[in-house]
Amino acid sequence: MQKEISKIISSVGTPVFVYDEKILLANIQRIFNAGLKYNLDDRIKIYIAYFANSNPHLFKAIQKKKIGILLQTREEYIQAKRFNLINNIVVSPSFLSDSEIDFWVKENIVVNLASLEEVKYFVNKFNQAPSFRIDLTEGSTQRTAIKEYQLFELAAFLRAKGLTPRSLHIYVGTGSSLLKMKRNFEKVIDIYRQYFPETKEINLGGGFAFNYADIDPEKKHFNWEEYFKFISRKLQERIIPKDVNFVLEPGRDVFADAGSLVVSVKRIVNLKNKKNIGTDGSYVLMPSATIRKRQHTLTFLSNEFEKLTKNNCVGVLSGSTTLSSDYLFPGEVNIPGELKEGDYIIVNDIGAYGATQHMEFLNKKPCPEVLIRKEALYLITDRGKDDDKIRYLVKSPKEL
Ligand SMILES: Cc1ncc(COP(=O)(O)O)c(C=O)c1O
C-alpha cells in the first residue's frame, strides 16, 4: 500500500481519496459467501446504493461481479446511463409526482413507491403489480413509506384489482445493528404473511452497520453470516416458500473500508497538553464524520512512506480552512510523537459517504480520486479547479 500511496502522491498530491478495488470486491464477496453458507445465495439479489459513493468508475468495477445498482433520483439515472450502468437497477426514491412515476414506468424500471397515494396512481394508470416501501417504526415515524395502519386498505385495494405486490421494501436506517436488522426481518415477514402472502420478493433495504472504531478489518463489517443464519432459520420456522427471494441494498458496508483520504501534515503546533496537527485536509471533504461525531482510524506515514506506529502523543487534526471548528473529525486522537511537517496521514474507512458528500461551503476544491487495481493505478476524478467546486469526474480512468 505504501508503494502505491507514494506513487499517487507524487502524481496527484494531497489531499486525495484512494480506493482499493480488491477490498471493494472482497466486501461484496463476503456477502455472497455468507449467503452461500446458509443456502441463500440463489435467493439473494444485491443492489448497491449509488449515492454511498457515486463514482461511476467504481460502480463499473462492481458491475463485473454481476450485481445491481440502487438509485434514488432521475439525476442519478442520467449519470448512470452515461456510464452504461443501467443494466440491473432498482429505484428506491422519496415521494414521486405522477409524471415521475410515468417516467420510471416508461423506462421499464422497478420503483419502490413510498406512499399509498403513489401506489394507487401507479396501479390505476398502469394496472401493474407495484413495489412499495413499508414503515416498520413503532410510531410510524419514517418520513416516507406506507404506514402499517394503511396496509389493510392497501391489501384490499390490490385484491380488488387482482394484483399481488411485486416487492415489499423496507429501510431501517443507516448504521443499524444486527439485532435491529433481525427484528425488522421478523416484522416484515409478519407483514408479508398477514397482508401479502403471495408476494415473491422482499427487499430488506440497506443500513447495515459498519464499525469504524474496530481495528480488525473483518470485525468492522456487518455480521452477514449471523444475519443469514437467522434469516435461514426464520424461513424454515415460518415455512416461507422457497420461491420468495430477498433483495439487499447495502452502501456503507461495501464502500467504507475500500476508500481512504490521504492528507499532508503542513504544520505541527505544540500546545501544553496536546499537538495541533495542521493538515491540508478539511471536514468539508468528509463531512459525514463530523455530522455523525465519528472518529476514523488513522495510519501515519513519514515523508519517506515508512509507517509510524508509536502513537505516544495526543493530538487533534486541524483542517485547512479558517472555520474554528474545522477538524477532519471531532475529538482527540493518539498520534506518533515523531510525526513531522511533510509527513502523511491516511484517514481510513472513508469510501462510503466521503467524496460524494464534499461540501461547497468554505470553497475547498474537491480532491482527486484514484483507484488501485491489481495491474495499475487509475485516476478516476481530477482535482477540482481553484475557481470551481465541482467533482471533476474523468470520462474514462487515466492510468497513473
Ligand atoms: C432506501 C435505502 N436503501 C439503501 C441505503 C443505503 O444505506 P447504507 O449505506 O447505510 O447501507 C439507504 C441509505 O440512506 C436508503 O435510504
The ligand as an ORCA input file, in Angstrom:
! r2SCAN-3c Opt
* xyz 0 1
  C     -33.621      3.074      0.642
  C     -32.187      2.981      1.009
  N     -31.502      1.868      0.681
  C     -30.181      1.744      0.983
  C     -29.491      2.733      1.641
  C     -28.029      2.523      1.924
  O     -27.774      2.528      3.277
  P     -26.314      2.144      3.865
  O     -25.300      2.834      3.062
  O     -26.374      2.587      5.274
  O     -26.193      0.630      3.708
  C     -30.172      3.909      2.029
  C     -29.474      4.982      2.747
  O     -29.981      6.028      3.065
  C     -31.554      4.042      1.691
  O     -32.242      5.152      2.020
*
